[in-house]
Amino acid sequence: MTPPAFDPIGLEVRWDRLAAATDEAASTMLRTAFSTIIRESNDYTVVLMDRRGRTMAESRAGIPGFAALMSSLTALVLERFPAEEWQDGDCVVTNDPWIATGHLPDIAMITPVFHRGALVAFAGTAAHSPDIGGTPALGATDLISEGILIPPLRLYRAGRVEQGVKDLLLANVRLPGPLWGDLEAQAAAHAVCRRRAQEFLDDFGEPDFGKFAAEVHAVTDAAMRAAVRELPDGVYRASVDADGVEGHPTHIACAVTVRGDRIGIDYAGSSAQVPFPVNSTLNYTRAYSVYPLKILLDPATRTNWGSYRAIGVTAPEGTIVNPVFPAPVVARHLTGHLLSCAIYRALAPVLPGRVIADSGGAPALRVRFAGVDDAGRPFAQMLFANAGMGASQEKDGLSATAFPTNSGSGSIEAFEVASPLRFVRKELRPGSGGRGRRRGGLGQDVEVHNPTGRPVQLVVLGDRERHPALGLAGGEPGAVARAVLDTGETVPLKSVSQLAPGASLVISFPGGGGFGAPEDREPDLVLADELGGYVR
């Protein structure tokens, strides 16, 4: 047996140092980003990878699901641009949904790290752009309608901008300034990663990351396999239904197979892909399958490429969780976020004390406002606000908390600065959490007013209008989602419309499912719910 390269304490010191570098890089991106989607809602990831593109350290904020797919993304980029062809100062970008994070608005960036003339690592980021062109119409039946598709392309070569690529990209979007500003913020994060990685090797006297990467990958792989071995072998099945698109409801069938120290998730039997943008590419499906398993089985160990080696994810081609190009995918989260519910329901019989009931934010409800203010300035803002999480066997669900994504609500003050819109109220939604021995988390009511003299385009991307977050073990479902104008008119949760001048919209985010029979809830907790205004 090969002895370890580092003692456990020395490895932890190194690992913490590299994780801190990704966190510092993430802070740099947040401080320099133009769009509130990044700096307020944390829709990004930052990772450091070894020379083969396998993540070693991942930023501890941002979107964990994005970090889970950066290794497979980089492996595909390296097929296009082999390691020996990279130069110091190169930068490759892509938003191909079948390679990157599943839809066009997310732009992934990969840059090399050289040390003493040798390629030793890669830095990677992915971040949601404020604009990617195309049309926001949910009636798009193919990918090309959704925006500009960027195959893996060099945006920088040896530190110099590839002007033709930049010009082509900016000519196809409505907000070229904010988009380029966000790309430069990503590049700034990469500069931090590169500098800190080089300092790491100098300070620890290492020529490259080979030994360190092998050690941290072995640690995370062993931790996950040990957790899987604690589960009884078997095949555990569950299914989840969602609204989908009119005439095309979504059905997710999930089989979780445990064999020794490996666990497989198969989605055979799920709905066929649809000519609407709720399809989830396989890489996004894989990311939002391994992340719920990681926090369920091995929540304490830091994540990197090794964390996912014991997990396999399969889905038949042509299904809503593995669509064929060029399926529309801009709202892929409306399917991908449901996977955590199916996985947890499948494993509930063997892990009843660790799973949670369905969360209202699975899938997340997003609302995009776009238009021109009274001074003629264009704007486009995405409202990130959160629903209630599902309850567990021991604790009530968290209210207004994102899951399974990790995006934040963002500051309403920052939203108001970046647009002419005004928030009338943003408050917890009483009675929205599913009843149970443990209550589901509450959603929230958000009222947005258009004070301008111009209509504002309103794009709603949501679900759970008819299918609430279900409870477990006798727990009741949470409240459904809805969006209602001040005229009393209901706005469908998958629609493109307008918010008229002077009009207001109330978006009611759904609640999480309860856990356990409601009649078993302790009297003091029932009283506390009533006094706190959590129930109606």
Phi and psi in degrees as a GROMACS rama.xvg file:
@    title "Ramachandran Plot"
@    xaxis  label "Phi"
@    yaxis  label "Psi"
@TYPE xy
-73.1344  125.77  THR-2
-66.4393  151.848  PRO-3
-64.6552  147.929  PRO-4
-73.6129  -28.2896  ALA-5
-131.946  149.164  PHE-6
-72.1139  158.433  ASP-7
-55.0691  -40.036  PRO-8
-68.7673  -43.5208  ILE-9
-62.4108  -38.6134  GLY-10
-65.3335  -41.3046  LEU-11
-65.1394  -39.3167  GLU-12
-61.3853  -45.8354  VAL-13
-64.8672  -44.7993  ARG-14
-63.2552  -43.5529  TRP-15
-63.6868  -37.1132  ASP-16
-63.349  -43.7238  ARG-17
-71.6116  -37.0676  LEU-18
-63.4711  -38.4849  ALA-19
-63.0774  -33.0517  ALA-20
-64.8492  -41.232  ALA-21
-68.6671  -34.5828  THR-22
-67.0983  -40.1662  ASP-23
-63.8807  -41.0622  GLU-24
-63.548  -40.2811  ALA-25
-62.9143  -41.6748  ALA-26
-61.7157  -38.3965  SER-27
-61.9747  -43.7861  THR-28
-64.5735  -41.2158  MET-29
-62.7521  -39.1629  LEU-30
-73.939  -23.9043  ARG-31
-108.423  -9.48177  THR-32
-66.9429  147.521  ALA-33
-85.3711  -37.3255  PHE-34
-91.1299  146.576  SER-35
-69.7562  -19.8187  THR-36
-59.3366  -38.3606  ILE-37
-86.1178  -56.9568  ILE-38
-74.7757  -21.5065  ARG-39
-108.701  -35.9859  GLU-40
-105.376  0.0767015  SER-41
59.791  36.8179  ASN-42
-89.6892  75.4  ASP-43
-164.002  173.09  TYR-44
-149.274  156.487  THR-45
-135.022  131.458  VAL-46
-138.631  155.731  VAL-47
-115.042  132.016  LEU-48
-123.495  157.999  MET-49
-76.3987  -176.008  ASP-50
-63.6743  -21.1413  ARG-51
-94.651  5.15995  ARG-52
83.1689  19.8115  GLY-53
-99.6211  125.699  ARG-54
-60.4755  134.844  THR-55
-104.264  -42.5501  MET-56
-140.016  143.642  ALA-57
-129.079  141.671  GLU-58
-60.2614  145.622  SER-59
-90.4499  2.36473  ARG-60
-114.421  -163.866  ALA-61
76.0844  -158.886  GLY-62
-102.446  108.391  ILE-63
-60.2759  -34.5089  PRO-64
-60.9481  -34.976  GLY-65
-64.7443  -45.0772  PHE-66
-59.4316  -32.9932  ALA-67
-66.9706  -20.0358  ALA-68
-109.631  2.71671  LEU-69
-66.7278  -30.4957  MET-70
-68.9494  -45.8541  SER-71
-66.5932  -36.0283  SER-72
-61.4159  -48.4578  LEU-73
-66.3467  -35.1333  THR-74
-60.1684  -39.4436  ALA-75
-71.1976  -38.0742  LEU-76
-62.2439  -38.6018  VAL-77
-70.2364  -22.3548  LEU-78
-68.6039  -35.0698  GLU-79
-79.1991  -40.0537  ARG-80
-125.567  89.9492  PHE-81
-56.5756  152.872  PRO-82
-54.5201  -37.3332  ALA-83
-71.3829  -11.1894  GLU-84
-92.7702  -7.74834  GLU-85
-77.9296  145.695  TRP-86
-120.41  156.752  GLN-87
-60.4605  129.217  ASP-88
95.1256  0.245696  GLY-89
-72.6225  157.068  ASP-90
-153.234  123.877  CYS-91
-112.556  135.454  VAL-92
-124.022  154.214  VAL-93
-160.701  150.508  THR-94
-129.804  17.8327  ASN-95
-57.4063  116.541  ASP-96
-61.088  -24.4296  PRO-97
-85.3872  -4.52312  TRP-98
-114.529  -45.2903  ILE-99
-96.2928  -132.217  ALA-100
-94.0876  15.6206  THR-101
103.358  -14.443  GLY-102
-152.843  163.071  HIS-103
-65.3102  -33.4317  LEU-104
-62.7804  -19.5434  PRO-105
-90.0717  120.056  ASP-106
-106.346  122.443  ILE-107
-95.3526  145.416  ALA-108
-132.503  132.847  MET-109
-125.25  130.854  ILE-110
-133.809  150.838  THR-111
-86.293  157.279  PRO-112
-118.756  119.142  VAL-113
-105.872  144.069  PHE-114
-137.66  118.237  HIS-115
53.4368  40.9732  ARG-116
86.283  -4.46148  GLY-117
-111.984  142.985  ALA-118
-73.4963  119.691  LEU-119
-119.478  -17.8652  VAL-120
-165.83  174.807  ALA-121
-133.257  143.938  PHE-122
-103.72  146.147  ALA-123
-139.745  141.461  GLY-124
-136.575  159.053  THR-125
-143.69  136.927  ALA-126
-149.507  147.711  ALA-127
-78.6431  121.225  HIS-128
-79.3946  149.854  SER-129
-70.1159  -15.4534  PRO-130
-163.821  139.189  ASP-131
-133.23  16.8266  ILE-132
79.6213  -156.419  GLY-133
68.5913  -161.731  GLY-134
-121.239  140.225  THR-135
-78.5424  0.536519  PRO-136
-61.0081  129.611  ALA-137
-76.6251  -2.44485  LEU-138
-83.5343  2.05238  GLY-139
-58.2242  134.315  ALA-140
-108.931  -0.711977  THR-141
-148.429  167.013  ASP-142
-63.6613  -35.8435  LEU-143
-61.91  -27.841  ILE-144
-71.8314  -15.435  SER-145
-90.9827  -8.19395  GLU-146
147.251  -172.709  GLY-147
-82.1245  130.237  ILE-148
-94.6047  123.122  LEU-149
-108.748  103.752  ILE-150
-67.3818  169.795  PRO-151
-56.7371  114.511  PRO-152
-134.582  148.535  LEU-153
-77.5151  120.225  ARG-154
-89.8386  -30.707  LEU-155
-128.024  142.252  TYR-156
-127.617  114.53  ARG-157
55.0692  37.9781  ALA-158
88.8961  -4.0954  GLY-159
-108.149  135.625  ARG-160
-63.9551  133.619  VAL-161
-78.471  94.9398  GLU-162
-59.9996  -36.0097  GLN-163
-63.5986  -40.1374  GLY-164
-66.3057  -44.6503  VAL-165
-60.6017  -46.611  LYS-166
-62.1642  -43.4633  ASP-167
-62.7362  -41.8764  LEU-168
-65.0231  -50.0437  LEU-169
-71.077  -23.0301  LEU-170
-74.9692  -10.6598  ALA-171
-112.816  15.2853  ASN-172
-128.57  159.472  VAL-173
-85.7807  -23.6359  ARG-174
-123.383  68.3941  LEU-175
-62.8475  -35.3503  PRO-176
-62.9237  -56.5798  GLY-177
-60.1147  -37.2998  PRO-178
-64.0213  -47.3534  LEU-179
-67.1857  -35.9701  TRP-180
-60.7458  -39.9206  GLY-181
-69.4054  -36.8533  ASP-182
-64.3402  -38.4218  LEU-183
-67.937  -31.5982  GLU-184
-65.9012  -39.6404  ALA-185
-62.0712  -44.2658  GLN-186
-60.8603  -36.5678  ALA-187
-64.0322  -38.8445  ALA-188
-63.1407  -38.6605  ALA-189
-65.1202  -37.0322  HIS-190
-62.0725  -38.7554  ALA-191
-65.2866  -45.6952  VAL-192
-57.9508  -45.0484  CYS-193
-62.6688  -46.6712  ARG-194
-64.1294  -45.2069  ARG-195
-69.8735  -33.713  ARG-196
-66.4525  -40.9961  ALA-197
-65.1348  -41.339  GLN-198
-63.8318  -38.4102  GLU-199
-56.8182  -50.6036  PHE-200
-64.7789  -39.889  LEU-201
-63.601  -46.7406  ASP-202
-67.9957  -33.8975  ASP-203
-97.8827  3.30479  PHE-204
65.1239  33.1743  GLY-205
-104.532  139.173  GLU-206
-75.206  -26.4873  PRO-207
-159.427  -171.338  ASP-208
-100.111  11.3529  PHE-209
-56.2599  -54.6303  GLY-210
-66.958  -43.3892  LYS-211
-62.2582  -46.611  PHE-212
-61.2064  -42.8903  ALA-213
-59.6533  -40.2982  ALA-214
-68.0348  -48.8328  GLU-215
-70.4272  -31.9697  VAL-216
-67.8884  -37.4466  HIS-217
-65.4348  -40.0652  ALA-218
-62.6147  -49.2021  VAL-219
-70.2552  -36.6618  THR-220
-63.1017  -45.6774  ASP-221
-64.1907  -38.8311  ALA-222
-64.5051  -43.9111  ALA-223
-67.4744  -42.5438  MET-224
-64.894  -36.9594  ARG-225
-62.9351  -39.6013  ALA-226
-67.0677  -39.3166  ALA-227
-66.4356  -38.2118  VAL-228
-62.2728  -21.5973  ARG-229
-73.8645  -15.5045  GLU-230
-85.3818  142.579  LEU-231
-68.3791  138.18  PRO-232
-58.5792  146.473  ASP-233
157.898  176.772  GLY-234
-115.981  122.912  VAL-235
-117.296  128.3  TYR-236
-121.758  150.104  ARG-237
-160.925  167.053  ALA-238
-143.812  156.242  SER-239
-135.458  138.084  VAL-240
-116.434  144.749  ASP-241
-139.143  170.181  ALA-242
-59.0315  -41.644  ASP-243
63.1399  -149.376  GLY-244
-109.816  145.319  VAL-245
-44.4631  123.169  GLU-246
86.6057  -8.3919  GLY-247
-136.026  68.8962  HIS-248
-62.9671  151.723  PRO-249
-92.8466  130.792  THR-250
-125.797  122.489  HIS-251
-110.192  114.695  ILE-252
-101.651  133.303  ALA-253
-134.333  128.277  CYS-254
-121.396  120.208  ALA-255
-104.7  118.331  VAL-256
-109.85  124.448  THR-257
-110.508  123.064  VAL-258
-137.172  101.878  ARG-259
63.667  -118.846  GLY-260
-103.224  20.0335  ASP-261
-124.059  149.622  ARG-262
-135.411  133.104  ILE-263
-122.157  144.326  GLY-264
-122.258  125.35  ILE-265
-125.277  137.013  ASP-266
-111.063  26.511  TYR-267
-60.1684  137.466  ALA-268
97.5445  -3.19195  GLY-269
-76.311  165.58  SER-270
-57.0616  150.33  SER-271
-69.0084  155.753  ALA-272
-60.1624  154.482  GLN-273
-125.255  157.027  VAL-274
-81.8477  40.952  PRO-275
-137.449  157.061  PHE-276
-80.7782  35.6315  PRO-277
-103.945  9.42486  VAL-278
-72.8862  142.721  ASN-279
-114.117  115.447  SER-280
-63.0628  157.848  THR-281
-61.6102  -35.877  LEU-282
-66.4114  -36.754  ASN-283
-70.4941  -40.3743  TYR-284
-59.0278  -43.1877  THR-285
-64.6664  -44.577  ARG-286
-61.0889  -42.3383  ALA-287
-88.2734  12.2523  TYR-288
-104.792  -44.0673  SER-289
-73.1379  -33.4623  VAL-290
-64.5812  -48.5139  TYR-291
-59.4849  -34.6263  PRO-292
-68.9512  -40.1071  LEU-293
-59.5965  -47.6385  LYS-294
-76.0036  -18.6181  ILE-295
-80.0563  -45.7074  LEU-296
-94.207  -35.7248  LEU-297
-141.426  68.3944  ASP-298
-74.2312  -18.501  PRO-299
-87.4684  -27.4535  ALA-300
-83.401  136.484  THR-301
-57.1418  153.147  ARG-302
-97.7998  146.067  THR-303
-161.972  -168.63  ASN-304
-53.3041  -37.0316  TRP-305
-64.8435  -24.4289  GLY-306
-63.1273  -22.5396  SER-307
-107.786  -1.30166  TYR-308
-66.4433  -29.1274  ARG-309
-83.2498  -2.60225  ALA-310
-112.725  128.201  ILE-311
-114.459  141.638  GLY-312
-130.338  125.362  VAL-313
-131.879  151.929  THR-314
-156.857  138.258  ALA-315
-60.8502  138.379  PRO-316
-64.0431  141.08  GLU-317
90.7609  5.59388  GLY-318
-97.4899  170.651  THR-319
-67.3183  -15.6871  ILE-320
-106.003  7.18645  VAL-321
-159.85  65.1197  ASN-322
-74.7362  158.842  PRO-323
-91.5971  136.53  VAL-324
-57.2053  138.069  PHE-325
-107.39  58.7767  PRO-326
-59.4414  144.943  ALA-327
-71.3497  140.064  PRO-328
-141.969  8.55797  VAL-329
-59.6908  -29.2478  VAL-330
-106.295  39.103  ALA-331
-61.7622  -22.3681  ARG-332
-65.2336  -22.7908  HIS-333
-67.5943  -16.5897  LEU-334
-105.338  -48.6758  THR-335
-60.0131  -36.0138  GLY-336
-69.9236  -19.1187  HIS-337
-72.4837  -19.1617  LEU-338
-62.9362  -34.504  LEU-339
-60.8353  -38.3171  SER-340
-62.5536  -45.2304  CYS-341
-64.7472  -42.9493  ALA-342
-64.2435  -45.2771  ILE-343
-67.9062  -36.6472  TYR-344
-66.1572  -36.5615  ARG-345
-65.7869  -39.1073  ALA-346
-90.3003  -2.76375  LEU-347
-56.1289  -38.1882  ALA-348
-63.4606  -27.9993  PRO-349
-104.616  -15.4845  VAL-350
-131.843  54.2479  LEU-351
-63.9036  -26.2333  PRO-352
-87.4659  -0.220459  GLY-353
-122.171  -25.8963  ARG-354
-78.0936  165.469  VAL-355
-120.901  157.899  ILE-356
-67.525  172.64  ALA-357
-58.9032  141.484  ASP-358
-97.8281  144.199  SER-359
-65.004  -26.7252  GLY-360
-85.3845  9.17089  GLY-361
-112.538  87.3422  ALA-362
-97.424  161.22  PRO-363
-68.5029  144.158  ALA-364
-97.6289  121.991  LEU-365
-122.088  144.119  ARG-366
-131.897  125.276  VAL-367
-107.724  128.172  ARG-368
-111.646  131.731  PHE-369
-146.069  148.282  ALA-370
169.152  -155.564  GLY-371
-130.045  130.907  VAL-372
-77.6306  178.7  ASP-373
-65.6696  -17.2586  ASP-374
-91.7596  1.47195  ALA-375
88.1028  9.98204  GLY-376
-89.4784  128.837  ARG-377
-74.6549  151.497  PRO-378
-147.842  157.173  PHE-379
-152.246  119.366  ALA-380
-132.966  136.48  GLN-381
-101.913  125.904  MET-382
-82.6949  116.873  LEU-383
-105.291  111.335  PHE-384
-141.827  158.325  ALA-385
-117.259  152.953  ASN-386
-94.3638  -170.822  ALA-387
-91.5944  142.185  GLY-388
-81.1641  159.15  MET-389
-72.5656  152.783  GLY-390
-79.404  158.941  ALA-391
-110.61  -179.619  SER-392
-63.0185  -28.2099  GLN-393
-112.391  -19.1957  GLU-394
-134.901  147.616  LYS-395
-63.4858  152.806  ASP-396
-67.8688  149.877  GLY-397
-74.2325  137.89  LEU-398
-85.8557  144.851  SER-399
46.121  51.1066  ALA-400
-129.915  132.726  THR-401
-70.9519  137.126  ALA-402
-169.429  134.628  PHE-403
-89.6604  0.257558  PRO-404
-78.0609  171.667  THR-405
-122.473  18.1487  ASN-406
-71.6812  142.146  SER-407
-87.9181  166.841  GLY-408
-69.4183  -32.0754  SER-409
80.8722  163.744  GLY-410
-84.2851  127.97  SER-411
-69.0508  -26.3848  ILE-412
-65.8334  -40.8714  GLU-413
-67.066  -37.1753  ALA-414
-61.2871  -43.3039  PHE-415
-68.929  -32.6757  GLU-416
-66.7421  -36.831  VAL-417
-85.9265  -4.25863  ALA-418
-148.648  166.485  SER-419
-83.5391  -2.35894  PRO-420
-72.6372  157.627  LEU-421
-131.352  141.259  ARG-422
-92.281  124.97  PHE-423
-84.2157  -41.9581  VAL-424
-158.329  155.331  ARG-425
-150.066  102.532  LYS-426
-146.298  157.454  GLU-427
-61.0583  150.186  LEU-428
-102.571  100.155  ARG-429
-57.9376  139.668  PRO-430
78.6252  3.15463  GLY-431
-83.9013  -20.286  SER-432
-77.3869  135.415  GLY-433
-62.6531  136.47  GLY-434
-70.5196  151.871  ARG-435
175.991  177.773  GLY-436
-57.5339  -34.3448  ARG-437
-121.726  125.884  ARG-438
-78.5667  142.84  ARG-439
-67.3576  153.254  GLY-440
-66.5274  150.048  GLY-441
-81.0375  144.517  LEU-442
-80.6607  -161.916  GLY-443
-145.505  157.82  GLN-444
-106.369  126.513  ASP-445
-123.228  121.493  VAL-446
-109.845  123.401  GLU-447
-116.245  133.314  VAL-448
-115.919  139.929  HIS-449
-101.912  100.107  ASN-450
-86.0351  -0.462292  PRO-451
-83.8946  173.645  THR-452
-93.8137  12.0753  GLY-453
-123.538  148.55  ARG-454
-69.9505  151.312  PRO-455
-116.66  130.772  VAL-456
-67.9804  137.4  GLN-457
-125.133  114.759  LEU-458
-115.751  117.596  VAL-459
-107.711  126.507  VAL-460
-123.274  99.6326  LEU-461
-153.31  -179.956  GLY-462
-148.419  -162.032  ASP-463
57.9681  30.7069  ARG-464
-78.9998  -30.5598  GLU-465
-123.536  -18.3485  ARG-466
-116.205  98.4879  HIS-467
-73.0861  168.934  PRO-468
-69.8375  121.048  ALA-469
-82.0376  153.753  LEU-470
-87.7613  176.843  GLY-471
-127.632  152.063  LEU-472
53.766  39.3059  ALA-473
95.2476  -3.61987  GLY-474
-70.8366  150.879  GLY-475
-91.5741  158.664  GLU-476
-70.2926  157.278  PRO-477
-79.2633  174.883  GLY-478
-71.8772  150.115  ALA-479
-76.5216  167.5  VAL-480
-89.0686  157.235  ALA-481
-161.717  159.979  ARG-482
-135.702  125.678  ALA-483
-132.862  130.112  VAL-484
-76.3386  162.909  LEU-485
-67.8591  -11.2233  ASP-486
-80.0488  -8.73699  THR-487
93.9516  -5.76363  GLY-488
-75.5116  133.616  GLU-489
-84.5298  134.508  THR-490
-98.8841  120.952  VAL-491
-57.3441  147.981  PRO-492
-79.7838  -1.55917  LEU-493
-131.959  90.0996  LYS-494
-159.48  160.464  SER-495
-123.077  122.168  VAL-496
-147.589  -158.494  SER-497
-133.255  145.002  GLN-498
-99.4855  109.701  LEU-499
-67.1394  158.655  ALA-500
-55.1996  130.431  PRO-501
80.4161  -2.11588  GLY-502
-89.1198  161.633  ALA-503
-128.263  153.495  SER-504
-130.384  132.064  LEU-505
-107.26  119.406  VAL-506
-103.847  119.387  ILE-507
-103.943  110.302  SER-508
-81.1715  141.367  PHE-509
-72.4294  162.96  PRO-510
-97.8158  164.791  GLY-511
-85.2884  160.188  GLY-512
-73.9336  151.317  GLY-513
-84.8045  168.059  GLY-514
-129.688  123.49  PHE-515
86.1994  162.921  GLY-516
-65.536  132.705  ALA-517
-57.6068  -34.6794  PRO-518
-68.5669  -11.9875  GLU-519
-90.5995  0.215412  ASP-520
-70.03  136.178  ARG-521
-63.7873  140.052  GLU-522
-55.8769  -36.6944  PRO-523
-67.9203  -31.0968  ASP-524
-74.7392  -35.3371  LEU-525
-60.918  -44.6906  VAL-526
-64.3306  -42.5754  LEU-527
-62.3081  -37.4393  ALA-528
-62.2661  -41.5424  ASP-529
-68.9131  -43.8812  GLU-530
-67.9335  -33.3842  LEU-531
-81.266  -6.64096  GLY-532
75.4104  21.0126  GLY-533
-80.9313  -17.9761  TYR-534
-123.679  160.509  VAL-535
